[in-house]
Structures are given as structure tokens and as C-alpha cells.
Amino acid sequence: QVRLVESGGGTVQAGGSATLSCTAYGIAVGDYSLSWHRQVIGKQREQVARITRGGATSVAGSLEGRFTISRDNAKNTVSLQMNNLKPEDAGVYSCKADSTLRPTYWGQGTQVTVSS
């Protein structure tokens, strides 16, 4: 059974940092592009950052310079480093694994709250 399990969420003070991790079970992340997405109540889920199989990264424009995505194929994980957090960064963060040749998988999500 394929599972993506996120960890590292919680409450962080504004200006602080947090690192989210997503560990995959049942698939080899090396076969997938990986991404982080944020869901805020009342808004559409949005992609925060993405890393391709080859390691190319992209981060949503407003988050560039503060958020960094990375992958460790040996550990079967993808991480999101978030710095200088702001209250508007709060939400449920989910990881996704996608490939043109395979099914797409989502994690359940982890809540990030930023206190001001």
C-alpha cells in the first residue's frame, strides 16, 4: 500500500522556521516529481514548491527566498524548509508524488500554524 506521511507541522512563532518532511512508503520517490501544497480553509489548494526527478526546483513567487524544497531519494523523503514564517503561511501542507507514467499520490497533510 502506498502512503505519503508528512511530519514537522505545528505552531511556530512569526519570524521562525520549520521543516516539513514527507516520507513515502510503497513507492520509490526517485521515480516521481515531488511537490508541497497548502490548503487554507475557504481557498483553493495551491502548490508551494516542486522538485523534479532531476532535482530542478520551483517555489511559488511570493515564497521564493523563504521556502526551499529538497529531496533525498535514498531516504525516500521530500522536505520543505520554511524560514521567516508569516501568519499568512499557515495552512495544511500536503506532499504529492506525480509521474506521467504512474498514479499520483497525496499525503494526508500536516497543519502549520503561525502565531503573531
C-alpha positions as semicolon CSV with decimal commas, in nm:
position;residue;x (nm);y (nm);z (nm)
1;Q;0,000;0,000;0,000
2;V;0,133;0,339;-0,095
3;R;0,145;0,607;0,172
4;L;0,294;0,952;0,194
5;V;0,334;1,061;0,555
6;E;0,405;1,423;0,644
7;S;0,564;1,537;0,967
8;G;0,703;1,856;1,117
9;G;0,389;2,066;1,139
10;G;0,279;2,252;1,448
11;T;0,273;2,603;1,584
12;V;0,560;2,836;1,504
13;Q;0,608;3,198;1,601
14;A;0,608;3,454;1,326
15;G;0,961;3,501;1,204
16;G;1,054;3,148;1,300
17;S;1,140;2,845;1,089
18;A;1,004;2,498;1,040
19;T;1,094;2,198;0,832
20;L;0,830;1,968;0,695
21;S;0,919;1,617;0,587
22;C;0,728;1,369;0,379
23;T;0,826;1,004;0,379
24;A;0,698;0,772;0,111
25;Y;0,612;0,406;0,163
26;G;0,543;0,166;-0,118
27;I;0,698;0,376;-0,392
28;A;1,044;0,497;-0,478
29;V;1,035;0,877;-0,478
30;G;1,319;0,875;-0,727
31;D;1,060;0,781;-0,990
32;Y;0,845;1,087;-0,919
33;S;0,835;1,461;-0,923
34;L;0,750;1,577;-0,571
35;S;0,570;1,883;-0,452
36;W;0,425;2,054;-0,147
37;H;0,081;2,210;-0,148
38;R;-0,101;2,431;0,100
39;Q;-0,471;2,433;0,178
40;V;-0,633;2,716;0,363
41;I;-1,000;2,699;0,458
42;G;-1,207;2,883;0,203
43;K;-0,932;2,889;-0,057
44;Q;-0,816;2,660;-0,331
45;R;-0,524;2,434;-0,258
46;E;-0,211;2,585;-0,405
47;Q;0,127;2,446;-0,498
48;V;0,400;2,584;-0,277
49;A;0,708;2,420;-0,422
50;R;0,805;2,144;-0,660
51;I;1,115;1,939;-0,732
52;T;1,153;1,726;-1,041
53;R;1,317;1,387;-1,071
54;G;1,625;1,561;-1,197
55;G;1,635;1,797;-0,900
56;A;1,508;2,115;-1,065
57;T;1,311;2,320;-0,814
58;S;1,047;2,586;-0,828
59;V;0,886;2,783;-0,548
60;A;0,573;2,996;-0,564
61;G;0,675;3,353;-0,637
62;S;0,571;3,507;-0,307
63;L;0,759;3,239;-0,113
64;E;1,086;3,248;-0,302
65;G;1,377;3,322;-0,077
66;R;1,195;3,188;0,230
67;F;1,092;2,834;0,130
68;T;1,324;2,564;-0,001
69;I;1,230;2,219;-0,126
70;S;1,471;1,929;-0,131
71;R;1,462;1,556;-0,181
72;D;1,656;1,258;-0,053
73;N;1,591;0,960;-0,274
74;A;1,796;0,732;-0,051
75;K;1,571;0,814;0,244
76;N;1,261;0,828;0,025
77;T;1,175;1,173;0,151
78;V;1,097;1,525;0,037
79;S;1,137;1,820;0,268
80;L;1,024;2,179;0,282
81;Q;1,234;2,427;0,475
82;M;1,031;2,733;0,569
83;N;1,203;3,042;0,707
84;N;1,080;3,377;0,834
85;L;0,729;3,241;0,863
86;K;0,436;3,477;0,844
87;P;0,078;3,429;0,966
88;E;-0,038;3,402;0,605
89;D;0,185;3,095;0,560
90;A;-0,042;2,893;0,787
91;G;-0,243;2,607;0,647
92;V;-0,244;2,234;0,591
93;Y;0,061;2,131;0,396
94;S;0,045;1,815;0,188
95;C;0,303;1,642;-0,024
96;K;0,237;1,494;-0,363
97;A;0,422;1,247;-0,583
98;D;0,341;1,251;-0,951
99;S;0,471;1,094;-1,267
100;T;0,339;1,083;-1,621
101;L;0,376;0,706;-1,618
102;R;0,237;0,628;-1,272
103;P;-0,055;0,715;-1,045
104;T;-0,043;1,033;-0,841
105;Y;-0,021;1,004;-0,464
106;W;-0,103;1,252;-0,188
107;G;-0,024;1,262;0,178
108;Q;-0,286;1,339;0,443
109;G;-0,134;1,673;0,530
110;T;0,015;1,840;0,834
111;Q;-0,110;2,160;0,996
112;V;0,118;2,460;1,022
113;T;0,004;2,745;1,245
114;V;0,197;3,069;1,267
115;S;0,137;3,277;1,577
116;S;0,194;3,651;1,569
